[in-house]
Amino acid sequence: MQDPGDSTEAAESRQNSAATSTVLVEVLPGVAVVAGEVPPELKADLIDFGIVPAADRRQISAILASIGSATTLAGNLGTALANVQGLYRLGEQTQALLNGGAVLASKDGGFLGTVVGSGSGLKQARLHPVTAVGKAPIAASVGPALAMVALQMMLNEVSGLVRTTLAVTNQVLTTLRKEQWAELTGLVAVVDRAVEQAREIESVPASLWDDVAGSGALLQKQLELYQGNVRDHVERIGRADTRSHREYLQTNANTIAFDVHALLSSLNAWTGYHALRAARARAAGREDAAEAQYAEVIARDTRAEFDSTLAASTSLVDALVRELRITVELRDPDAWPLSGKRKDVKAARAISTKLLEAIEPLADALHPPVPPLEVPDVLCGPGSLDAEPYLRILRWLFEDGEVLRAVGFPEQLDNSNPLSAIVGGAMDMLAAAMDRSADRTLVAVTDRRIVLATTNTFLEQGEVQQVIPIDQVRYVRVPAAPDSGARSVIDLITRDENIRWLFHSDVDNTHVDALAAVLAESMTIPDAEREELQRRRHASIEAAEKSDPVGSG
């Protein structure tokens, strides 16, 4: 007689197999093999195996199926694992599911959860982290095949980036480096055609490889040429002060855009060439273990060069787009007092806007932008002051994950001094005549640093006066006001200087106290500094004793 529990488990197994018809097995960090039925919501992001040879695809499928049948990795889903459909790049949301799998419903070693989208039509997918796969003999069994998967994912990534820069190229090629571009596009076309043919026949025969075998040195030359160009741009930007930095970017924006696109195009062709080279080694590796190992070496070295080149491109595009975005957000030209200045600003904004339209898609693909900044709970300034223009510029100065905690607008001048009061009054009159607000200090406090700027300079030029890391805050003080009409004050003591901020009399004292409280959260004296001060004290005492031996006796 059959145990009722057995029949229940069998029914549950059939139900889970039917409900979970899509299986993702993370075979490389951030890369999964998709097996079983592919839901419509997943098809758009599915990556075909491309240049991964058919033999490697069969090997991956067979190994995964055998693991699913012989272990609890996939329960009864061995059949689904035998039917691999393609590759899937695990985005942040899906990666979070994998990393936080413990909170998901678990069954047979996998985690049940949706992969993308929230529509009811998406069937459940079973996710298996790379750590779970690593317990099986997959690494040793299909290591060379996974090297080909890694190369295909690199090729897919850079190809997508190249497509996003086509608009940039079309804009600048009319005047820039036509001859250089013609040489590069010829090489790119040869490699692209070979990669497409290899994808179609799922193999790299000797005759196909012969068509591109002689391109290696020329591709390396092109890659190094544009790596050098991009490196020069990055170094020039890094050495310049804020104003020269911006002028260089605006003057050379088209050249930079071209060099970035050319670098990505050469990287795309270079990666495709080495993918074909590795596939050829894989074919020879069926009879020669050394060739199979060589394919893994090719994939490893290609990954290192790929990551380095992409990082340099991302850094340069970030710097360029940041300056273009700031330029677009600068104060309306009508606020400038001189007609020549107004024309200059209008021209800069028009150029920046046009170039942004072309290069922004690439920038967002390389590095998702920082979200818009919201007015923080602590806003310390005159009631009539609008913080939004400052936040729109500050946004592009923020790092990933940086949080704005407080914003303050103390007075630029110490008007308690009679002479300063006269100068300050004259400045206010001049500002009113120029349709500008009087200069103040912008104080933006984040979870990482304190950003200081002169308000008008910041709105008109996007320049930051000083940045203080919050770990350099030593003490914050709010002196008691001598009378009700006195202005509030915050004293900030850092590792290297003492700063005093005075606030307009119409600024609510509670807002000043709130700003001081946020700053005070960072107050600390590192042990190393304390010990150094104590060491200096003892050293001075010892020096005094040595210089006055009589007195010490």
Secondary structure in CASP SS format (residue, H / E / C, confidence):
PFRMAT SS
TARGET T0000
AUTHOR 0000-0000-0000
METHOD secondary structure of the structure
MODEL  1
M C 1.00
Q C 1.00
D C 1.00
P H 1.00
G H 1.00
D H 1.00
S H 1.00
T H 1.00
E H 1.00
A H 1.00
A H 1.00
E H 1.00
S H 1.00
R H 1.00
Q H 1.00
N H 1.00
S H 1.00
A H 1.00
A H 1.00
T C 1.00
S C 1.00
T E 1.00
V E 1.00
L E 1.00
V E 1.00
E E 1.00
V E 1.00
L E 1.00
P C 1.00
G C 1.00
V E 1.00
A E 1.00
V E 1.00
V E 1.00
A E 1.00
G E 1.00
E C 1.00
V C 1.00
P C 1.00
P H 1.00
E H 1.00
L H 1.00
K H 1.00
A C 1.00
D C 1.00
L C 1.00
I E 1.00
D C 1.00
F C 1.00
G C 1.00
I C 1.00
V C 1.00
P C 1.00
A H 1.00
A H 1.00
D H 1.00
R H 1.00
R H 1.00
Q H 1.00
I H 1.00
S H 1.00
A H 1.00
I H 1.00
L H 1.00
A H 1.00
S H 1.00
I H 1.00
G H 1.00
S H 1.00
A H 1.00
T C 1.00
T C 1.00
L C 1.00
A C 1.00
G C 1.00
N C 1.00
L C 1.00
G H 1.00
T H 1.00
A H 1.00
L H 1.00
A C 1.00
N C 1.00
V E 1.00
Q E 1.00
G E 1.00
L E 1.00
Y E 1.00
R E 1.00
L C 1.00
G C 1.00
E H 1.00
Q H 1.00
T H 1.00
Q H 1.00
A H 1.00
L H 1.00
L H 1.00
N H 1.00
G C 1.00
G H 1.00
A H 1.00
V H 1.00
L C 1.00
A E 1.00
S E 1.00
K E 1.00
D C 1.00
G C 1.00
G E 1.00
F E 1.00
L E 1.00
G E 1.00
T C 1.00
V C 1.00
V C 1.00
G C 1.00
S C 1.00
G C 1.00
S C 1.00
G C 1.00
L C 1.00
K C 1.00
Q C 1.00
A E 1.00
R E 1.00
L E 1.00
H E 1.00
P C 1.00
V H 1.00
T H 1.00
A H 1.00
V H 1.00
G H 1.00
K C 1.00
A C 1.00
P C 1.00
I H 1.00
A H 1.00
A H 1.00
S H 1.00
V H 1.00
G H 1.00
P H 1.00
A H 1.00
L H 1.00
A H 1.00
M H 1.00
V H 1.00
A H 1.00
L H 1.00
Q H 1.00
M H 1.00
M H 1.00
L H 1.00
N H 1.00
E H 1.00
V H 1.00
S H 1.00
G H 1.00
L H 1.00
V H 1.00
R H 1.00
T H 1.00
T C 1.00
L H 1.00
A H 1.00
V H 1.00
T H 1.00
N H 1.00
Q H 1.00
V H 1.00
L C 1.00
T C 1.00
T C 1.00
L C 1.00
R C 1.00
K H 1.00
E H 1.00
Q H 1.00
W H 1.00
A H 1.00
E H 1.00
L H 1.00
T H 1.00
G H 1.00
L H 1.00
V H 1.00
A H 1.00
V H 1.00
V H 1.00
D H 1.00
R H 1.00
A H 1.00
V H 1.00
E H 1.00
Q H 1.00
A H 1.00
R H 1.00
E H 1.00
I H 1.00
E C 1.00
S C 1.00
V C 1.00
P C 1.00
A H 1.00
S H 1.00
L H 1.00
W H 1.00
D H 1.00
D H 1.00
V H 1.00
A H 1.00
G H 1.00
S H 1.00
G H 1.00
A H 1.00
L H 1.00
L H 1.00
Q H 1.00
K H 1.00
Q H 1.00
L H 1.00
E H 1.00
L H 1.00
Y H 1.00
Q H 1.00
G H 1.00
N H 1.00
V H 1.00
R H 1.00
D H 1.00
H H 1.00
V H 1.00
E H 1.00
R H 1.00
I H 1.00
G H 1.00
R H 1.00
A C 1.00
D C 1.00
T H 1.00
R H 1.00
S H 1.00
H H 1.00
R H 1.00
E H 1.00
Y H 1.00
L H 1.00
Q H 1.00
T H 1.00
N C 1.00
A H 1.00
N H 1.00
T H 1.00
I H 1.00
A H 1.00
F H 1.00
D H 1.00
V H 1.00
H H 1.00
A H 1.00
L H 1.00
L H 1.00
S H 1.00
S H 1.00
L H 1.00
N H 1.00
A H 1.00
W H 1.00
T H 1.00
G H 1.00
Y H 1.00
H H 1.00
A H 1.00
L H 1.00
R H 1.00
A H 1.00
A H 1.00
R H 1.00
A H 1.00
R H 1.00
A H 1.00
A H 1.00
G C 1.00
R C 1.00
E C 1.00
D C 1.00
A H 1.00
A H 1.00
E H 1.00
A H 1.00
Q H 1.00
Y H 1.00
A H 1.00
E H 1.00
V H 1.00
I H 1.00
A H 1.00
R H 1.00
D H 1.00
T H 1.00
R H 1.00
A H 1.00
E H 1.00
F H 1.00
D H 1.00
S H 1.00
T H 1.00
L H 1.00
A H 1.00
A H 1.00
S H 1.00
T H 1.00
S H 1.00
L H 1.00
V H 1.00
D H 1.00
A H 1.00
L H 1.00
V H 1.00
R H 1.00
E H 1.00
L H 1.00
R H 1.00
I H 1.00
T H 1.00
V H 1.00
E H 1.00
L C 1.00
R C 1.00
D C 1.00
P H 1.00
D H 1.00
A H 1.00
W C 1.00
P C 1.00
L C 1.00
S H 1.00
G H 1.00
K H 1.00
R H 1.00
K H 1.00
D H 1.00
V H 1.00
K H 1.00
A H 1.00
A H 1.00
R H 1.00
A H 1.00
I H 1.00
S H 1.00
T H 1.00
K H 1.00
L H 1.00
L H 1.00
E H 1.00
A H 1.00
I H 1.00
E H 1.00
P H 1.00
L H 1.00
A H 1.00
D H 1.00
A H 1.00
L H 1.00
H C 1.00
P C 1.00
P C 1.00
V C 1.00
P C 1.00
P C 1.00
L C 1.00
E C 1.00
V C 1.00
P C 1.00
D C 1.00
V E 1.00
L E 1.00
C E 1.00
G C 1.00
P C 1.00
G C 1.00
S C 1.00
L C 1.00
D C 1.00
A C 1.00
E H 1.00
P H 1.00
Y H 1.00
L H 1.00
R H 1.00
I H 1.00
L H 1.00
R H 1.00
W H 1.00
L H 1.00
F C 1.00
E C 1.00
D C 1.00
G C 1.00
E C 1.00
V C 1.00
L E 1.00
R E 1.00
A E 1.00
V E 1.00
G E 1.00
F C 1.00
P C 1.00
E E 1.00
Q C 1.00
L C 1.00
D C 1.00
N C 1.00
S C 1.00
N C 1.00
P H 1.00
L H 1.00
S H 1.00
A H 1.00
I H 1.00
V H 1.00
G H 1.00
G H 1.00
A H 1.00
M H 1.00
D H 1.00
M H 1.00
L H 1.00
A H 1.00
A H 1.00
A H 1.00
M C 1.00
D C 1.00
R C 1.00
S C 1.00
A C 1.00
D C 1.00
R E 1.00
T E 1.00
L E 1.00
V E 1.00
A E 1.00
V E 1.00
T E 1.00
D C 1.00
R C 1.00
R E 1.00
I E 1.00
V E 1.00
L E 1.00
A E 1.00
T E 1.00
T H 1.00
N H 1.00
T H 1.00
F H 1.00
L H 1.00
E H 1.00
Q H 1.00
G C 1.00
E C 1.00
V C 1.00
Q C 1.00
Q E 1.00
V E 1.00
I E 1.00
P E 1.00
I H 1.00
D H 1.00
Q H 1.00
V E 1.00
R E 1.00
Y E 1.00
V E 1.00
R E 1.00
V C 1.00
P C 1.00
A C 1.00
A C 1.00
P C 1.00
D C 1.00
S C 1.00
G C 1.00
A C 1.00
R C 1.00
S C 1.00
V E 1.00
I E 1.00
D E 1.00
L E 1.00
I E 1.00
T E 1.00
R C 1.00
D C 1.00
E C 1.00
N E 1.00
I E 1.00
R E 1.00
W E 1.00
L E 1.00
F C 1.00
H C 1.00
S C 1.00
D C 1.00
V C 1.00
D C 1.00
N H 1.00
T H 1.00
H H 1.00
V H 1.00
D H 1.00
A H 1.00
L H 1.00
A H 1.00
A H 1.00
V H 1.00
L H 1.00
A H 1.00
E C 1.00
S C 1.00
M C 1.00
T C 1.00
I C 1.00
P C 1.00
D H 1.00
A H 1.00
E H 1.00
R H 1.00
E H 1.00
E H 1.00
L H 1.00
Q H 1.00
R H 1.00
R H 1.00
R H 1.00
H H 1.00
A H 1.00
S H 1.00
I H 1.00
E H 1.00
A H 1.00
A H 1.00
E H 1.00
K H 1.00
S H 1.00
D C 1.00
P H 1.00
V H 1.00
G H 1.00
S H 1.00
G C 1.00
END
